[in-house]
């Protein structure tokens, strides 16, 4: 199955999607993640393809929020 996960927001919105992406790829699904570029590192080891959304956030507090 091909799956698109699209999430924009803070770490609390994005990090759960990394776990979902990892679980789906582990089950053999082709996953594409669409989010802001700053969140790319969270998806690097999930096996999912990452596509950066235009724009984004630059607030350092959002980057640090686990």
Backbone as a printed PyTorch tensor [residue, N CA C, xyz], in Angstrom:
tensor([[[ 0.8470, -1.1630,  0.0000],
         [ 0.0000,  0.0000,  0.0000],
         [ 0.9030,  1.2400,  0.0000]],

        [[ 0.4920,  2.2760, -0.6960],
         [ 1.2000,  3.5520, -0.6960],
         [ 0.4720,  4.4950,  0.2460]],

        [[ 1.2400,  5.1540,  1.1190],
         [ 0.6630,  6.0070,  2.1560],
         [ 1.3280,  7.3760,  2.1080]],

        [[ 0.5180,  8.4340,  2.2030],
         [ 1.0260,  9.7960,  2.3280],
         [ 0.6740, 10.2980,  3.7170]],

        [[ 1.6920, 10.6900,  4.4730],
         [ 1.4910, 11.3080,  5.7810],
         [ 1.8590, 12.7750,  5.6450]],

        [[ 0.9230, 13.6560,  5.9130],
         [ 1.1780, 15.0860,  5.8160],
         [ 0.9270, 15.7120,  7.1750]],

        [[ 1.9530, 16.3520,  7.7200],
         [ 1.8230, 16.9640,  9.0340],
         [ 2.6350, 18.2460,  9.0980]],

        [[ 2.0210, 19.2930,  9.5530],
         [ 2.6640, 20.5890,  9.7430],
         [ 2.3480, 21.0360, 11.1660]],

        [[ 3.3220, 21.5040, 11.8550],
         [ 3.0750, 21.9620, 13.2120],
         [ 4.3250, 21.8860, 14.0580]],

        [[ 4.0990, 21.7430, 15.3480],
         [ 5.2000, 21.6640, 16.2980],
         [ 5.6240, 20.2120, 16.4810]],

        [[ 6.6290, 20.0070, 17.3000],
         [ 7.1430, 18.6560, 17.5360],
         [ 6.0480, 17.7140, 18.0140]],

        [[ 5.1520, 18.2080, 18.8330],
         [ 4.0690, 17.3640, 19.3390],
         [ 3.1280, 16.8830, 18.2500]],

        [[ 3.0730, 17.6100, 17.1490],
         [ 2.2540, 17.2020, 16.0060],
         [ 3.0150, 16.2560, 15.0850]],

        [[ 4.3120, 16.4740, 14.9650],
         [ 5.1210, 15.7870, 13.9620],
         [ 5.7100, 14.4650, 14.4480]],

        [[ 6.2400, 14.4420, 15.6500],
         [ 6.9390, 13.2490, 16.1460],
         [ 6.0730, 11.9890, 16.1070]],

        [[ 4.8010, 12.0490, 16.4720],
         [ 3.9840, 10.8280, 16.3580],
         [ 3.9210, 10.2820, 14.9270]],

        [[ 3.9810, 11.1630, 13.9380],
         [ 3.9500, 10.7120, 12.5500],
         [ 5.2260,  9.9580, 12.1870]],

        [[ 6.3530, 10.3120, 12.8060],
         [ 7.5930,  9.5690, 12.5610],
         [ 7.4320,  8.1320, 13.0360]],

        [[ 6.7900,  7.9500, 14.1520],
         [ 6.5580,  6.5940, 14.6610],
         [ 5.6160,  5.8160, 13.7440]],

        [[ 4.5990,  6.4890, 13.2430],
         [ 3.6670,  5.8410, 12.3140],
         [ 4.3930,  5.4730, 11.0200]],

        [[ 5.2030,  6.4000, 10.5060],
         [ 5.9580,  6.1290,  9.2740],
         [ 6.8640,  4.9220,  9.4530]],

        [[ 7.5440,  4.8470, 10.5810],
         [ 8.4480,  3.7220, 10.8520],
         [ 7.6820,  2.4060, 10.8970]],

        [[ 6.5440,  2.4080, 11.5660],
         [ 5.7370,  1.1850, 11.6800],
         [ 5.2120,  0.7400, 10.3200]],

        [[ 4.7660,  1.6850,  9.5040],
         [ 4.2270,  1.3360,  8.1870],
         [ 5.3060,  0.7890,  7.2580]],

        [[ 6.4780,  1.4360,  7.2450],
         [ 7.5420,  0.9340,  6.3730],
         [ 8.0380, -0.4280,  6.8480]],

        [[ 8.0410, -0.6500,  8.1450],
         [ 8.4500, -1.9580,  8.6770],
         [ 7.5130, -3.0610,  8.2090]],

        [[ 6.2850, -2.6930,  7.8980],
         [ 5.2950, -3.6580,  7.4140],
         [ 5.2710, -3.7440,  5.8870]],

        [[ 6.2170, -3.0550,  5.2440],
         [ 6.3510, -3.1690,  3.8000],
         [ 5.6020, -2.1420,  2.9790]],

        [[ 5.0160, -1.1440,  3.6100],
         [ 4.2770, -0.1190,  2.8760],
         [ 5.2260,  0.9670,  2.3650]],

        [[ 4.8830,  1.5720,  1.2480],
         [ 5.6520,  2.6840,  0.6820],
         [ 5.0950,  3.9760,  1.2630]],

        [[ 5.8860,  4.6430,  2.0850],
         [ 5.4110,  5.8180,  2.8160],
         [ 6.1240,  7.0670,  2.3160]],

        [[ 5.3440,  8.1150,  2.0710],
         [ 5.8740,  9.4350,  1.7700],
         [ 5.3960, 10.3730,  2.8650]],

        [[ 6.3250, 11.1530,  3.3910],
         [ 6.0020, 12.1240,  4.4360],
         [ 6.1280, 13.5180,  3.8520]],

        [[ 5.1430, 14.3580,  4.1310],
         [ 5.1190, 15.7440,  3.6780],
         [ 5.0860, 16.6230,  4.9230]],

        [[ 6.1450, 17.3980,  5.1330],
         [ 6.2130, 18.2730,  6.2990],
         [ 7.2490, 19.3520,  6.0380]],

        [[ 7.4330, 20.2430,  7.0080],
         [ 8.4390, 21.2830,  6.8590],
         [ 9.8340, 20.6900,  6.9310]],

        [[10.7480, 21.3150,  6.2350],
         [12.1340, 20.8520,  6.1420],
         [12.7840, 20.6500,  7.5160]],

        [[12.4420, 21.4660,  8.4810],
         [13.0800, 21.3360,  9.8000],
         [12.8070, 19.9920, 10.4500]],

        [[11.7660, 19.2990, 10.0090],
         [11.4240, 18.0080, 10.6150],
         [12.0320, 16.8140,  9.8750]],

        [[12.7480, 17.0540,  8.7860],
         [13.3560, 15.9650,  8.0130],
         [14.1820, 15.0070,  8.8850]],

        [[15.0200, 15.5080,  9.8060],
         [15.8240, 14.5720, 10.6140],
         [14.9960, 13.5560, 11.4010]],

        [[13.7930, 13.9190, 11.7800],
         [12.9430, 12.9870, 12.5330],
         [12.5110, 11.7990, 11.6840]],

        [[12.5480, 11.9460, 10.3720],
         [12.0880, 10.8860,  9.4700],
         [13.2380, 10.1690,  8.7640]],

        [[14.4690, 10.5930,  9.0250],
         [15.6270, 10.0520,  8.3110],
         [15.7760,  8.5410,  8.4520]],

        [[15.4510,  8.0010,  9.6040],
         [15.6480,  6.5590,  9.8230],
         [14.3510,  5.7540,  9.7810]],

        [[13.3140,  6.3360,  9.2130],
         [12.0220,  5.6410,  9.1900],
         [11.8320,  4.7750,  7.9550]],

        [[12.6480,  5.0120,  6.9290],
         [12.4600,  4.2990,  5.6730],
         [11.4730,  4.9890,  4.7470]],

        [[10.9120,  6.1040,  5.1960],
         [ 9.9370,  6.8490,  4.3970],
         [10.6470,  7.8680,  3.5090]],

        [[10.0180,  8.1740,  2.3940],
         [10.4790,  9.2570,  1.5200],
         [ 9.9870, 10.5560,  2.1470]],

        [[10.8160, 11.5920,  2.1510],
         [10.4330, 12.8750,  2.7360],
         [10.3160, 13.9170,  1.6420]],

        [[ 9.2090, 14.6670,  1.6330],
         [ 8.9950, 15.7610,  0.6980],
         [ 8.7350, 17.0080,  1.5290]],

        [[ 9.5950, 18.0130,  1.3640],
         [ 9.4700, 19.2300,  2.1540],
         [ 8.3210, 20.1000,  1.6610]],

        [[ 7.5710, 20.6230,  2.6140],
         [ 6.4970, 21.5710,  2.3190],
         [ 7.1150, 22.9510,  2.1340]],

        [[ 6.4630, 23.7900,  1.3660],
         [ 6.9320, 25.1510,  1.2060],
         [ 6.7350, 25.9450,  2.4840]],

        [[ 7.4950, 27.0010,  2.6340],
         [ 7.3920, 27.8140,  3.8410],
         [ 8.0040, 27.0980,  5.0200]],

        [[ 7.4390, 27.2950,  6.1730],
         [ 7.9410, 26.6160,  7.3540],
         [ 7.9910, 27.5390,  8.5430]],

        [[ 8.5520, 27.0260,  9.5890],
         [ 8.6720, 27.8050, 10.8120],
         [10.1450, 28.0050, 11.1180]],

        [[10.4490, 29.0970, 11.7940],
         [11.8390, 29.3650, 12.1430],
         [12.0100, 29.6580, 13.6230]],

        [[10.9750, 29.5280, 14.4140],
         [11.0480, 29.7890, 15.8450],
         [11.8990, 28.7130, 16.5180]],

        [[13.0290, 29.0780, 17.1380],
         [13.9020, 28.0810, 17.7720],
         [13.2000, 27.2610, 18.8510]],

        [[12.2080, 27.8280, 19.5170],
         [11.4890, 27.0780, 20.5440],
         [10.7300, 25.9070, 19.9420]],

        [[10.2540, 26.0420, 18.7280],
         [ 9.5600, 24.9350, 18.0790],
         [10.5340, 23.8150, 17.7330]],

        [[11.7480, 24.1730, 17.3730],
         [12.7590, 23.1660, 17.0450],
         [13.1340, 22.3520, 18.2790]],

        [[13.1410, 22.9880, 19.4290],
         [13.6000, 22.3400, 20.6550],
         [12.5090, 21.5490, 21.3640]],

        [[11.2600, 21.7910, 21.0290],
         [10.1560, 21.1250, 21.7410],
         [10.1000, 19.6490, 21.3850]],

        [[10.3580, 18.7780, 22.3540],
         [10.3020, 17.3340, 22.0460],
         [ 8.8860, 16.8040, 21.9750]]])
